[in-house]
Amino acid sequence: MGRQSLQGVREAGHPVIAASGEMRAELDALKGYLFMHVYRHERVMKVVHAAEMIVHNLFHSYMRTPDNMPDPWCAAANGATDRARAAVVADFVAGMTDRYAVKEHRRLFDATPELR
């Protein structure tokens, strides 16, 4: 490497430090374990699918009936093109906390999955 300085690192054009092959293999094994036993565990995925269903249901409900959203959001969605309405509804749903989304789903639907 040229200069041994921060500027030299910036100008190197390639990584100047990396994990060894052995460390990379250990990290890959750890990531594989975590994905299988933690991130993608059956219980975790059950909650993920339930949350996805809530978001899906809310989005489609608000698309059909924007009057179910608070006034400023309703006003922005009513009379808009389908694409513009979808953007308004998506922004509204995306800004919800988990607790508010579940509360809204309970208000609008007969059954709401538990996120536990």
Z-matrix of the N, CA and C atoms (Angstrom, degrees):
N
C 1 1.449
C 2 1.516 1 107.60
N 3 1.316 2 115.01 1 148.40
C 4 1.463 3 120.57 2 179.37
C 5 1.506 4 110.98 3 -65.43
N 6 1.297 5 116.18 4 -112.88
C 7 1.462 6 121.18 5 -177.93
C 8 1.528 7 110.27 6 -72.81
N 9 1.321 8 115.96 7 141.13
C 10 1.464 9 121.04 8 175.82
C 11 1.522 10 108.13 9 -95.58
N 12 1.327 11 114.07 10 77.78
C 13 1.458 12 120.59 11 -178.58
C 14 1.517 13 107.97 12 -152.06
N 15 1.313 14 115.56 13 171.22
C 16 1.458 15 120.17 14 176.35
C 17 1.522 16 110.02 15 -59.25
N 18 1.309 17 117.27 16 -41.57
C 19 1.462 18 120.96 17 178.35
C 20 1.522 19 110.36 18 -62.79
N 21 1.318 20 117.40 19 -38.66
C 22 1.462 21 121.32 20 178.03
C 23 1.524 22 111.67 21 -63.57
N 24 1.335 23 116.57 22 -39.13
C 25 1.466 24 121.09 23 176.66
C 26 1.520 25 109.36 24 -64.31
N 27 1.316 26 117.65 25 -45.12
C 28 1.462 27 121.63 26 179.98
C 29 1.525 28 111.52 27 -61.34
N 30 1.309 29 116.91 28 -35.79
C 31 1.464 30 121.49 29 -176.08
C 32 1.529 31 113.34 30 -88.04
N 33 1.323 32 117.74 31 -5.47
C 34 1.470 33 120.94 32 -174.27
C 35 1.523 34 112.58 33 -61.72
N 36 1.322 35 118.66 34 -36.22
C 37 1.459 36 120.37 35 179.25
C 38 1.518 37 113.97 36 79.14
N 39 1.311 38 116.72 37 3.80
C 40 1.478 39 122.00 38 178.05
C 41 1.527 40 107.66 39 -155.74
N 42 1.335 41 117.49 40 161.71
C 43 1.463 42 118.58 41 178.21
C 44 1.531 43 110.47 42 -60.76
N 45 1.304 44 116.01 43 138.65
C 46 1.466 45 119.54 44 179.97
C 47 1.525 46 111.78 45 -106.01
N 48 1.325 47 116.14 46 -5.91
C 49 1.455 48 120.55 47 176.89
C 50 1.529 49 107.46 48 -146.23
N 51 1.319 50 116.11 49 141.71
C 52 1.458 51 120.87 50 -179.36
C 53 1.513 52 109.08 51 -156.32
N 54 1.325 53 115.15 52 161.63
C 55 1.460 54 120.26 53 176.45
C 56 1.526 55 108.93 54 -70.92
N 57 1.314 56 115.28 55 149.61
C 58 1.467 57 119.58 56 177.14
C 59 1.529 58 109.01 57 -67.76
N 60 1.304 59 116.41 58 165.46
C 61 1.464 60 120.69 59 177.27
C 62 1.515 61 111.86 60 -57.18
N 63 1.331 62 116.47 61 -41.91
C 64 1.470 63 121.10 62 179.08
C 65 1.523 64 110.89 63 -64.33
N 66 1.323 65 116.87 64 -44.81
C 67 1.470 66 120.41 65 179.44
C 68 1.526 67 110.20 66 -65.38
N 69 1.334 68 117.55 67 -41.68
C 70 1.469 69 121.79 68 178.35
C 71 1.526 70 109.77 69 -58.86
N 72 1.343 71 117.24 70 -42.48
C 73 1.470 72 121.24 71 179.32
C 74 1.530 73 110.37 72 -63.94
N 75 1.321 74 117.08 73 -41.47
C 76 1.470 75 120.50 74 178.74
C 77 1.528 76 110.95 75 -65.83
N 78 1.316 77 117.39 76 -41.85
C 79 1.467 78 120.95 77 177.63
C 80 1.529 79 111.24 78 -63.60
N 81 1.326 80 116.96 79 -41.86
C 82 1.462 81 120.78 80 178.53
C 83 1.532 82 110.62 81 -63.28
N 84 1.331 83 116.86 82 -40.53
C 85 1.464 84 120.54 83 178.21
C 86 1.537 85 110.38 84 -64.78
N 87 1.321 86 116.70 85 -41.78
C 88 1.466 87 120.68 86 178.43
C 89 1.521 88 110.91 87 -63.36
N 90 1.338 89 117.03 88 -45.09
C 91 1.464 90 120.71 89 178.24
C 92 1.524 91 110.84 90 -61.05
N 93 1.315 92 117.04 91 -42.24
C 94 1.464 93 120.79 92 177.95
C 95 1.515 94 111.73 93 -60.65
N 96 1.326 95 116.21 94 -43.44
C 97 1.460 96 120.66 95 178.42
C 98 1.529 97 110.73 96 -63.43
N 99 1.332 98 116.92 97 -47.09
C 100 1.462 99 120.60 98 -178.36
C 101 1.527 100 111.47 99 -61.87
N 102 1.327 101 117.44 100 -42.35
C 103 1.468 102 119.34 101 179.03
C 104 1.524 103 110.57 102 -62.46
N 105 1.326 104 117.34 103 -44.38
C 106 1.455 105 120.27 104 -176.20
C 107 1.528 106 112.36 105 -72.90
N 108 1.310 107 117.75 106 -40.48
C 109 1.460 108 121.15 107 -170.88
C 110 1.527 109 114.83 108 -103.72
N 111 1.327 110 117.79 109 -11.41
C 112 1.464 111 120.43 110 -179.60
C 113 1.522 112 110.42 111 -124.45
N 114 1.336 113 117.82 112 -69.30
C 115 1.459 114 121.86 113 -172.83
C 116 1.520 115 112.87 114 -63.98
N 117 1.321 116 117.84 115 -36.64
C 118 1.469 117 121.84 116 -177.50
C 119 1.535 118 111.80 117 -111.74
N 120 1.322 119 116.39 118 19.21
C 121 1.464 120 120.35 119 178.71
C 122 1.528 121 109.28 120 -61.51
N 123 1.317 122 116.49 121 148.34
C 124 1.467 123 122.31 122 -177.09
C 125 1.529 124 112.73 123 -52.80
N 126 1.315 125 117.33 124 -43.47
C 127 1.476 126 119.75 125 -179.80
C 128 1.523 127 111.94 126 -67.08
N 129 1.319 128 116.81 127 -38.41
C 130 1.468 129 120.89 128 178.33
C 131 1.525 130 109.68 129 -66.35
N 132 1.320 131 116.57 130 -44.91
C 133 1.460 132 120.59 131 -178.27
C 134 1.529 133 111.47 132 -65.85
N 135 1.324 134 117.77 133 -31.31
C 136 1.464 135 120.79 134 176.60
C 137 1.530 136 109.89 135 -61.43
N 138 1.315 137 117.00 136 -43.90
C 139 1.469 138 121.67 137 178.45
C 140 1.527 139 110.26 138 -68.03
N 141 1.317 140 117.39 139 -40.99
C 142 1.469 141 121.08 140 178.85
C 143 1.523 142 110.16 141 -59.81
N 144 1.327 143 117.15 142 -46.37
C 145 1.469 144 120.24 143 -179.36
C 146 1.530 145 111.19 144 -65.27
N 147 1.329 146 117.47 145 -38.18
C 148 1.469 147 120.63 146 177.48
C 149 1.527 148 110.23 147 -64.14
N 150 1.329 149 117.45 148 -42.52
C 151 1.465 150 121.25 149 178.90
C 152 1.529 151 110.66 150 -65.41
N 153 1.318 152 116.89 151 -40.16
C 154 1.467 153 120.33 152 177.25
C 155 1.529 154 110.82 153 -61.67
N 156 1.331 155 116.49 154 -38.88
C 157 1.459 156 120.43 155 179.22
C 158 1.527 157 110.86 156 -65.09
N 159 1.326 158 116.77 157 -41.20
C 160 1.464 159 120.75 158 178.19
C 161 1.529 160 110.05 159 -60.66
N 162 1.315 161 117.37 160 -48.44
C 163 1.466 162 121.37 161 -179.32
C 164 1.529 163 110.28 162 -62.78
N 165 1.309 164 117.00 163 -44.55
C 166 1.461 165 121.92 164 178.79
C 167 1.531 166 110.53 165 -58.88
N 168 1.326 167 115.90 166 -49.87
C 169 1.466 168 120.25 167 -179.14
C 170 1.524 169 111.98 168 -61.49
N 171 1.328 170 116.76 169 -44.13
C 172 1.464 171 119.89 170 -179.94
C 173 1.525 172 110.85 171 -62.71
N 174 1.316 173 116.79 172 -45.94
C 175 1.460 174 120.09 173 -179.09
C 176 1.525 175 110.67 174 -57.27
N 177 1.320 176 116.70 175 -50.48
C 178 1.465 177 119.81 176 -177.23
C 179 1.526 178 112.28 177 -68.51
N 180 1.313 179 117.09 178 -34.13
C 181 1.463 180 120.02 179 176.85
C 182 1.529 181 111.07 180 -64.90
N 183 1.320 182 117.21 181 -45.73
C 184 1.467 183 120.97 182 179.64
C 185 1.532 184 111.41 183 -68.72
N 186 1.328 185 116.93 184 -30.86
C 187 1.458 186 119.08 185 176.09
C 188 1.527 187 110.47 186 -65.07
N 189 1.335 188 116.24 187 -41.97
C 190 1.464 189 120.63 188 179.61
C 191 1.522 190 111.84 189 -72.24
N 192 1.354 191 115.68 190 -39.16
C 193 1.459 192 120.87 191 -173.61
C 194 1.523 193 109.72 192 -134.83
N 195 1.322 194 117.87 193 78.98
C 196 1.467 195 119.86 194 -178.22
C 197 1.526 196 112.80 195 -63.21
N 198 1.331 197 116.96 196 -18.11
C 199 1.464 198 119.86 197 178.37
C 200 1.532 199 112.29 198 -62.95
N 201 1.322 200 117.35 199 -15.59
C 202 1.469 201 120.51 200 177.50
C 203 1.525 202 112.65 201 -77.26
N 204 1.329 203 116.82 202 -8.50
C 205 1.466 204 120.46 203 176.69
C 206 1.523 205 108.97 204 -90.41
N 207 1.327 206 118.08 205 159.43
C 208 1.465 207 120.90 206 175.37
C 209 1.532 208 111.22 207 -56.78
N 210 1.327 209 115.83 208 156.04
C 211 1.466 210 122.47 209 -172.04
C 212 1.531 211 115.77 210 -47.76
N 213 1.323 212 120.45 211 -50.82
C 214 1.477 213 117.87 212 -177.12
C 215 1.534 214 112.10 213 -61.34
N 216 1.315 215 117.11 214 -38.24
C 217 1.465 216 121.74 215 -179.79
C 218 1.523 217 110.07 216 -72.03
N 219 1.311 218 115.66 217 -41.35
C 220 1.462 219 121.01 218 177.66
C 221 1.521 220 110.06 219 -59.92
N 222 1.309 221 116.86 220 -46.44
C 223 1.463 222 121.71 221 -179.24
C 224 1.528 223 110.92 222 -61.32
N 225 1.312 224 116.53 223 -39.50
C 226 1.465 225 120.20 224 179.92
C 227 1.525 226 111.76 225 -69.71
N 228 1.338 227 117.35 226 -31.29
C 229 1.468 228 121.09 227 -176.80
C 230 1.522 229 112.69 228 -85.04
N 231 1.322 230 117.13 229 -37.22
C 232 1.465 231 120.58 230 -177.27
C 233 1.525 232 110.29 231 -65.97
N 234 1.312 233 115.82 232 132.76
C 235 1.454 234 121.12 233 178.83
C 236 1.511 235 114.15 234 80.53
N 237 1.315 236 117.46 235 -3.70
C 238 1.468 237 121.00 236 179.97
C 239 1.528 238 109.69 237 -81.82
N 240 1.309 239 116.16 238 159.17
C 241 1.465 240 120.05 239 172.84
C 242 1.528 241 108.11 240 -63.23
N 243 1.316 242 116.38 241 163.20
C 244 1.466 243 119.66 242 178.74
C 245 1.525 244 111.56 243 -56.81
N 246 1.308 245 115.79 244 -41.15
C 247 1.467 246 120.33 245 -179.15
C 248 1.535 247 111.00 246 -65.89
N 249 1.324 248 116.66 247 -44.48
C 250 1.470 249 120.59 248 179.48
C 251 1.524 250 110.44 249 -67.06
N 252 1.333 251 116.82 250 -40.22
C 253 1.472 252 120.16 251 177.47
C 254 1.524 253 109.94 252 -61.74
N 255 1.320 254 116.55 253 -43.29
C 256 1.470 255 120.06 254 179.14
C 257 1.522 256 110.93 255 -60.05
N 258 1.326 257 117.57 256 -38.44
C 259 1.469 258 120.89 257 178.91
C 260 1.523 259 110.66 258 -66.51
N 261 1.331 260 117.32 259 -41.67
C 262 1.471 261 121.12 260 178.97
C 263 1.530 262 109.77 261 -64.00
N 264 1.331 263 115.84 262 -48.19
C 265 1.469 264 119.99 263 -178.83
C 266 1.521 265 110.62 264 -63.32
N 267 1.327 266 116.77 265 -43.18
C 268 1.470 267 120.10 266 179.11
C 269 1.522 268 110.86 267 -60.95
N 270 1.325 269 117.55 268 -42.32
C 271 1.465 270 120.68 269 178.29
C 272 1.520 271 110.88 270 -63.78
N 273 1.328 272 116.78 271 -41.56
C 274 1.461 273 120.55 272 179.93
C 275 1.531 274 110.63 273 -63.13
N 276 1.325 275 116.58 274 -48.84
C 277 1.466 276 120.38 275 -178.99
C 278 1.526 277 110.51 276 -65.71
N 279 1.320 278 117.33 277 -40.33
C 280 1.469 279 120.87 278 -179.10
C 281 1.527 280 111.95 279 -63.39
N 282 1.329 281 116.57 280 -29.13
C 283 1.461 282 120.10 281 -179.04
C 284 1.518 283 114.15 282 -83.30
N 285 1.320 284 117.03 283 -3.97
C 286 1.465 285 120.27 284 -178.35
C 287 1.528 286 111.26 285 -74.74
N 288 1.319 287 115.47 286 143.86
C 289 1.460 288 119.03 287 167.24
C 290 1.518 289 107.28 288 -76.66
N 291 1.309 290 116.64 289 164.23
C 292 1.462 291 120.23 290 176.96
C 293 1.523 292 110.28 291 -57.95
N 294 1.303 293 115.90 292 -45.74
C 295 1.469 294 121.10 293 -177.57
C 296 1.532 295 111.08 294 -61.00
N 297 1.329 296 117.10 295 -43.49
C 298 1.462 297 120.65 296 -179.66
C 299 1.528 298 110.90 297 -67.54
N 300 1.328 299 117.73 298 -39.78
C 301 1.463 300 121.09 299 178.76
C 302 1.526 301 110.68 300 -61.86
N 303 1.319 302 117.38 301 -43.42
C 304 1.465 303 120.75 302 178.43
C 305 1.525 304 109.81 303 -64.46
N 306 1.327 305 116.90 304 -43.05
C 307 1.469 306 121.20 305 179.00
C 308 1.534 307 110.64 306 -60.56
N 309 1.330 308 116.78 307 -45.35
C 310 1.461 309 120.87 308 178.75
C 311 1.528 310 111.15 309 -64.54
N 312 1.314 311 116.46 310 -40.45
C 313 1.466 312 119.89 311 179.31
C 314 1.533 313 109.54 312 -62.71
N 315 1.315 314 116.95 313 -42.63
C 316 1.472 315 119.96 314 177.81
C 317 1.529 316 111.30 315 -62.09
N 318 1.326 317 116.36 316 -36.20
C 319 1.461 318 120.89 317 -179.96
C 320 1.527 319 111.22 318 -67.95
N 321 1.320 320 116.78 319 -36.63
C 322 1.460 321 121.20 320 -171.93
C 323 1.533 322 114.57 321 -96.86
N 324 1.315 323 117.82 322 -19.51
C 325 1.468 324 120.95 323 -174.38
C 326 1.525 325 110.89 324 -127.45
N 327 1.325 326 114.33 325 155.77
C 328 1.467 327 120.06 326 -179.49
C 329 1.520 328 112.89 327 -71.20
N 330 1.323 329 117.53 328 -33.11
C 331 1.458 330 121.10 329 -177.80
C 332 1.531 331 109.50 330 -132.53
N 333 1.323 332 114.99 331 136.76
C 334 1.460 333 121.51 332 178.51
C 335 1.522 334 108.11 333 -128.68
N 336 1.342 335 117.70 334 128.69
C 337 1.463 336 119.37 335 -179.77
C 338 1.524 337 111.73 336 -69.04
N 339 1.306 338 115.46 337 151.17
C 340 1.459 339 121.68 338 174.70
C 341 1.518 340 109.28 339 -80.54
N 342 1.297 341 116.79 340 137.86
C 343 1.469 342 121.03 341 178.44
C 344 1.522 343 109.76 342 -101.36
N 345 1.290 344 115.62 343 62.12
C 346 1.475 345 121.54 344 179.29
C 347 1.483 346 110.76 345 -133.82
